[in-house]
Amino acid sequence: MIRIRDNPDRKVGIYFYTRNTYLSFVSDYDIIIVGGGLAGLTAAIHLSKENYKVLVFEKKAYPHHKVCGEYVSNEIIPYLNSLGVSVLDTGAVQINNLELSTAAGKVVKTNLPLGGVGISRYNFDNLLYMKAVKNGVKFLFESVIAIDYIKDCFLVTTENNSSYTSRNTIGAYGKRSSLDKRLNRNFIKQKSGWLGVKAHYQFDEFPENKVSLHNFNGGYGGLSKTETGAVNFCYLASYKSFQKQKNVRNFNEKIIAKNPFLNNFLEKATPVFDEPLTIAQISFEQKKSVENHIIMCGDTAGLIHPLCGNGMAMAIHSAKIAAERIHDYLKSKNGNRNHLEKSYEKEWDKTFRKRLWMGRQLQTLLLNEKMSDLALRAVTTSPYLLRNLIKQTHGKPIIC
Ligand SMILES: Cc1cc2nc3c(=O)[nH]c(=O)nc-3n(C[C@H](O)[C@H](O)[C@H](O)COP(=O)(O)OP(=O)(O)OC[C@H]3O[C@@H](n4cnc5c(N)ncnc54)[C@H](O)[C@@H]3O)c2cc1C
């Protein structure tokens, strides 16, 4: 039987009640963060800087590669600097030009209003992890299988059947997890028709300051350089078009190579990875930013279409909002959880809802062959229009 009580030194905890004795079976944390990607790691660094006891669960040891376009908007650079994380010190390349092409090879070029940097997730996540460890954050490399909210306290259970309690829990476990099923989230009940593929290549002629986005039948892919000098090629494809080709090699040869820019790249570039990385079941459905009292951050709260190149900045920005709201809640004597949740939801909506909507419209446009030709013709005659569209999917730099 599980009973909840305040223990004598006033730390909130969950205790087994057996034979009239309360047995503590857990450690106490101010905040448990489930998932150590960009959102989880940023929240961990921010909250540990405020001297809270933070525990992060991550299922994979660092460093590791991830399916991602690896272009990060400059929006979050000042904020990361304020946390003591300097992305540019890793050799990340500065990117300020964009090239867009249709499946048939019609092209438009413009400069990026805000710009960004190219950095591999292998190094980016690891950089944040090392900073979090330095700040005293505890990491456990285990998969979380359940998060339960019991009497104003969270019970987090891992695959090894260990349980831990916390006063607050942040869900930062990415696009999709068995936890979403357990939480009975709406988006998980719907089929998702997208998959992502990513690999690094040696391709010296690709300019450092450019990100290029190329359309093909059933999807689009981005090229940009990373701090290692390798070019990252990452694409999103619909199952419908991928299924017919059965594997990545066939899909690259038969579909992707029809775009002349991507054909040139695939012919000349040398793969660095043995095999490309793939992820399936990518969902762009709307999600709630608070679920069963868990504050959701990054992709766990909502994923923007990758063509916007803004998912990483949104993950980091949402972690900032969550950390600030949780700090306000914990430092006030009579912290009101309802107020914490409502103020996080409100700020999340205000900051991201419009970007997500615009991302959905742009993706629909880009994936419709006729419409994308027309749209590209319109933006070729007006780079102002293109820059304005990009602005609509990005935030302003976070000044700290
Ligand atoms: C094809 C594609 C291309 C993209 N390109 C770009 C781009 O160029 N620029 C950009 O800004 N964004 C891009 N994005 C979006 C970006 O990758 C995500 O928005 C970003 O990674 C979100 O970070 P996160 O911390 O929310 O999630 P993640 O980085 O996915 O981190 C979640 C972490 O949780 C861990 N985890 C999951 N379940 C559990 C569990 N049960 N227990 C413990 N740990 C768990 C995972 O191992 C993972 O490390 C792209 C996305 C896709 C699909």
The ligand as an SDF file (V2000), in Angstrom:
LIG
                    3D

 53 58  0  0  0  0  0  0  0  0999 V2000
   13.6800   15.1940  -39.9170 C   0  0  0  0  0  0  0  0  0  0  0  0
   13.8140   16.2770  -38.8890 C   0  0  0  0  0  0  0  0  0  0  0  0
   14.6750   17.3570  -39.1260 C   0  0  0  0  0  0  0  0  0  0  0  0
   14.7800   18.3890  -38.1840 C   0  0  0  0  0  0  0  0  0  0  0  0
   15.6150   19.4340  -38.4300 N   0  0  0  0  0  0  0  0  0  0  0  0
   15.7030   20.4670  -37.5640 C   0  0  0  0  0  0  0  0  0  0  0  0
   16.5670   21.5870  -37.7990 C   0  0  0  0  0  0  0  0  0  0  0  0
   17.3190   21.6570  -38.7740 O   0  0  0  0  0  0  0  0  0  0  0  0
   16.5610   22.6060  -36.8980 N   0  0  0  0  0  0  0  0  0  0  0  0
   15.7880   22.5850  -35.7660 C   0  0  0  0  0  0  0  0  0  0  0  0
   15.8300   23.5460  -34.9990 O   0  0  0  0  0  0  0  0  0  0  0  0
   14.9870   21.5280  -35.4990 N   0  0  0  0  0  0  0  0  0  0  0  0
   14.9310   20.4780  -36.3570 C   0  0  0  0  0  0  0  0  0  0  0  0
   14.1300   19.3940  -36.0740 N   0  0  0  0  0  0  0  0  0  0  0  0
   13.4040   19.3680  -34.8100 C   0  0  0  0  0  0  0  0  0  0  0  0
   14.3390   19.0380  -33.6200 C   0  0  0  0  0  0  0  0  0  0  0  0
   15.1160   17.8990  -33.9050 O   0  0  0  0  0  0  0  0  0  0  0  0
   13.5200   18.7870  -32.3760 C   0  0  0  0  0  0  0  0  0  0  0  0
   12.5390   19.7890  -32.2510 O   0  0  0  0  0  0  0  0  0  0  0  0
   14.4110   18.7810  -31.0980 C   0  0  0  0  0  0  0  0  0  0  0  0
   15.2860   17.6980  -31.1670 O   0  0  0  0  0  0  0  0  0  0  0  0
   13.5560   18.6860  -29.8640 C   0  0  0  0  0  0  0  0  0  0  0  0
   14.3440   18.4720  -28.7330 O   0  0  0  0  0  0  0  0  0  0  0  0
   13.7360   17.7190  -27.4650 P   0  0  0  0  0  0  0  0  0  0  0  0
   14.7050   17.9090  -26.3660 O   0  0  0  0  0  0  0  0  0  0  0  0
   12.3300   18.1220  -27.2900 O   0  0  0  0  0  0  0  0  0  0  0  0
   13.6600   16.1820  -27.9090 O   0  0  0  0  0  0  0  0  0  0  0  0
   14.8290   15.1480  -28.1930 P   0  0  0  0  0  0  0  0  0  0  0  0
   16.0540   15.8260  -28.6570 O   0  0  0  0  0  0  0  0  0  0  0  0
   14.2340   14.1090  -29.0710 O   0  0  0  0  0  0  0  0  0  0  0  0
   15.1500   14.5280  -26.7670 O   0  0  0  0  0  0  0  0  0  0  0  0
   14.3080   13.6380  -26.1080 C   0  0  0  0  0  0  0  0  0  0  0  0
   15.1890   12.7080  -25.2570 C   0  0  0  0  0  0  0  0  0  0  0  0
   14.3740   11.9140  -24.4230 O   0  0  0  0  0  0  0  0  0  0  0  0
   14.9120   10.6130  -24.3410 C   0  0  0  0  0  0  0  0  0  0  0  0
   13.8090    9.7150  -23.9620 N   0  0  0  0  0  0  0  0  0  0  0  0
   12.7130    9.3950  -24.7070 C   0  0  0  0  0  0  0  0  0  0  0  0
   11.8850    8.6040  -24.0120 N   0  0  0  0  0  0  0  0  0  0  0  0
   12.4690    8.4320  -22.8000 C   0  0  0  0  0  0  0  0  0  0  0  0
   12.0990    7.7200  -21.6280 C   0  0  0  0  0  0  0  0  0  0  0  0
   10.9460    7.0280  -21.5780 N   0  0  0  0  0  0  0  0  0  0  0  0
   12.9330    7.7290  -20.5670 N   0  0  0  0  0  0  0  0  0  0  0  0
   14.1110    8.4320  -20.5990 C   0  0  0  0  0  0  0  0  0  0  0  0
   14.4980    9.1370  -21.6830 N   0  0  0  0  0  0  0  0  0  0  0  0
   13.6910    9.1400  -22.7600 C   0  0  0  0  0  0  0  0  0  0  0  0
   15.4750   10.3470  -25.7380 C   0  0  0  0  0  0  0  0  0  0  0  0
   16.4860    9.3700  -25.7220 O   0  0  0  0  0  0  0  0  0  0  0  0
   15.9900   11.7330  -26.1240 C   0  0  0  0  0  0  0  0  0  0  0  0
   17.3720   11.9010  -25.8430 O   0  0  0  0  0  0  0  0  0  0  0  0
   14.0210   18.3490  -36.9820 C   0  0  0  0  0  0  0  0  0  0  0  0
   13.1670   17.2540  -36.7470 C   0  0  0  0  0  0  0  0  0  0  0  0
   13.0620   16.2360  -37.6860 C   0  0  0  0  0  0  0  0  0  0  0  0
   12.1360   15.1000  -37.4100 C   0  0  0  0  0  0  0  0  0  0  0  0
  1  2  1  0
  2  3  1  0
  2 52  2  0
  3  4  2  0
  4  5  1  0
  4 50  1  0
  5  6  2  0
  6  7  1  0
  6 13  1  0
  7  8  2  0
  7  9  1  0
  9 10  1  0
 10 11  2  0
 10 12  1  0
 12 13  2  0
 13 14  1  0
 14 15  1  0
 14 50  1  0
 15 16  1  0
 16 17  1  0
 16 18  1  0
 18 19  1  0
 18 20  1  0
 20 21  1  0
 20 22  1  0
 22 23  1  0
 23 24  1  0
 24 25  2  0
 24 26  1  0
 24 27  1  0
 27 28  1  0
 28 29  2  0
 28 30  1  0
 28 31  1  0
 31 32  1  0
 32 33  1  0
 33 34  1  0
 33 48  1  0
 34 35  1  0
 35 36  1  0
 35 46  1  0
 36 37  1  0
 36 45  1  0
 37 38  2  0
 38 39  1  0
 39 40  1  0
 39 45  2  0
 40 41  1  0
 40 42  2  0
 42 43  1  0
 43 44  2  0
 44 45  1  0
 46 47  1  0
 46 48  1  0
 48 49  1  0
 50 51  2  0
 51 52  1  0
 52 53  1  0
M  END
$$$$
